[in-house]
Amino acid sequence: MGAWKSSLKYILESGKDFTDENNRICREVLNLVIEVKNPKDDITRAVEILNSFKKWVYPPLDEIADLILSRKLSPTYSYSYGPRLFNFHNAINQIDNFLIPLLKRNSFSRRGTVLIWNPIQDSNIYKRDVPGLISIDFKIRKQKLNATMVVRSNDLFFGWPANLYQLFVLQDYIGKKLGCKTGSLTTFSNSAHIFKDQFEDIQQVTLD
């Protein structure tokens, strides 16, 4: 996937280094925007590339998809996105009961935003494991459903491929409910970063 590889190369060449709270050397670019205009062309390619490395086990596509579509909390994760989208704080199904009816009523609406971050659960300075994904926005323009996610902290090498695939899966789910073609996917990463221990693997990916 060209967008992923070029973004990794950009961070590698232009990012600024610091040591994070886990004592890892991190190379970061702030507020990085990546747009994938035709995601259906190779949406799984970055995940496949990561799976080709034998030094780790990357989640399979069905597990990645389940984390954003399932209403139930996955027992292997401290949080998952699906329950926050489809049963936010045990109070609202943001997708089926808000977003889809909203866009059916007004396809040009600018209010099609759903939240992942929950201040009641996540705004705690002593809590370490909180969502990187903050919100997702959907807009129908030129009869296509476009999706944008805001990610406060995004490991562009290991995390972004899964995030993008999840965004595609959710976009496809909503698009089918609306009878609407899918459009572009955009990620806005407040902190787009890679880690020093990944540099060798990243260089291999960007050179292929």
N, C-alpha and C positions, 0 to 999 in steps of 0.2 A: 504494500500500500504506500503510494508515493507521499501522501500527506504525513503519515507517521514517520517515515524515514527522513523526510526533509526537516521535520520538526525536531527529531532527535539530533540530527546534524547541526541544526541551528543552536540548540541548547549546548551541545558539546563545544561548539566554536565560540558562542557569544555569552553563555551563562556566567554567573558569578558564583564563586564557591563560598560555602560556610559550613560549619559543623553543627548539625542539628541536635535536638534534645536526646536522640538515641546514639549520639557520638558517631554518626556517619557523616562523611564528607559529601555534601550535597551541592550540585551545580544547578542553579535556578535561573529561570527567566520569569519575570512577573507579567501577568495579564496576557497570556498567549492565546490567540484565537486560531482555531483550526476548522476550516470548512471542508466537508466532504460532499461534493455536489451530486455524485451518483453512487451512493453507498452500496447499491445492489451489485455493482460490478465486482467488488472484491472485499465485501464486508468481513469475511472470516480470515482473510489472508494474514493479518498481523497475529491473530491467535495461532494460526497454523505455524507461523515462523517461530513463535515462542515455544510451541509444543515440539518443534524439531530439536531444541536443545535438550540434552539428556540430563542436565545437572539439576533440574527441578521438575515438579509436576504442576502443570498449569491446569486450572479447572476446565472440564469439557464444556462444549457450547451449551448443552442442555442444562447444566448446572448454572452457568452464567445467566441464561435466560430465565431460569426459575427464580433467581434471586430478585428479579425485578417484576415478575408477573405473579408470583405466589402470594396469596393473602396471609400465609402462615410463616412465622419466623423460622428460619432454617436452624436446626439444632447445632450445626457446626459453626455458626457465626454469632457474634454478639449482637449484631443487628443485620437486617437485610432491607433492601429498598421496597420490595413488594408490599409488605404490611403497612409501610408509611404512605404508599401511594393509594392502596385500595382499602385501608382501614386506619387512617391517620389518627393517632391518639385514641383509638377505639371510638371515633366520633364521626368520621366522614370518609366515604369512598371518593377520593379526589378525581379519579379517572372516569368511572361509570356514572357517578351521580352529579358531577360538576363539569368536568372538561368536555366530555362528549356531548351532553345536552347543550352546553354553552355554544360550541362550534356548530352544532346542528341549527341552533336558533339564529346565530349570526356568524357566518363563515369568515367575516372580516374582523372579528373581535380581537382586541389587543389584551384581553384578560385571561388568556389561556395558559396560566402559569400554575404549576403544582409544586409543592414543597417537600423536601426530604428532611431538612434540618428542623428539629423539634426543640425549641428553647427549654421546654419543661424537662426534657431528658438530656439534652446535649450541652446546654449553657452552664457547665460545671467545670471550674478550673482544675479540679482534681481528677476528672474523668479523662482517660487517655484514648479509648477506642470509640471515636465518634465518626459520623459519615464524612467522607470527602466531598461527595455530591451534595449540593445545597438545594438546587431547584432545576426544574425543566420547563421550558416555555415552548408552546406550540402555536404556530400561525399558519393559516391557509392563505396562500397567495398564488394566483394563476392556476387555481384548481389543484394545487399540490400542498400536502401537509409537510411543513418544515419544522424541525425540532432543534432546540438549542439547550444545552445543559451548562450550568455554572458549577464548577468544581473548585472548592477552596484550596485543595491540596491534591496535586495529580502527579503521580509517578508516571512519567510519559513512556517509559520503557515497559514496565510490567503492568501498570494499572490502566492506562489509556485504552489499549485494545479491548479489554473487557468492558470498560465504560461505554465505548462506542458501540459495541455489539449490543449491549443492553439498551442503549438509546434506540438503535435500529429495531430491536424486537418490540419495544414499547410503541414506537412510531408505527410499525406495521399493524399492531393490535388496534390502535386507535384509528388508523387509516381505514382498516377493513370495516370497523363499526360505522365510520362516517361515509363509506363508499367513496373514498378519496384516494387519489394517487399519492405515493410518498415522494417527498422532495429531498432537500438537502439535510444534512446533519452538521451541527456546529458545536464545538466544545469551547468554552471560555474557561481557561485555567488560571485562577488567581496566582497560584504558585505552580508553574510547570517545571518539574525538576527530574533529574537523574542522579544516580549515586556513583561515587568513584569506583566501587566494586563492580559496577555494571559497564564501565567504559569499554573494556575489551570486547564484550559481547555486542555492545552498541556499534562499535566501529565495524565489527563483522557484518552486522545487519545493514548498516548504511552503505557498505561497499558492494554488497550483493546486487 
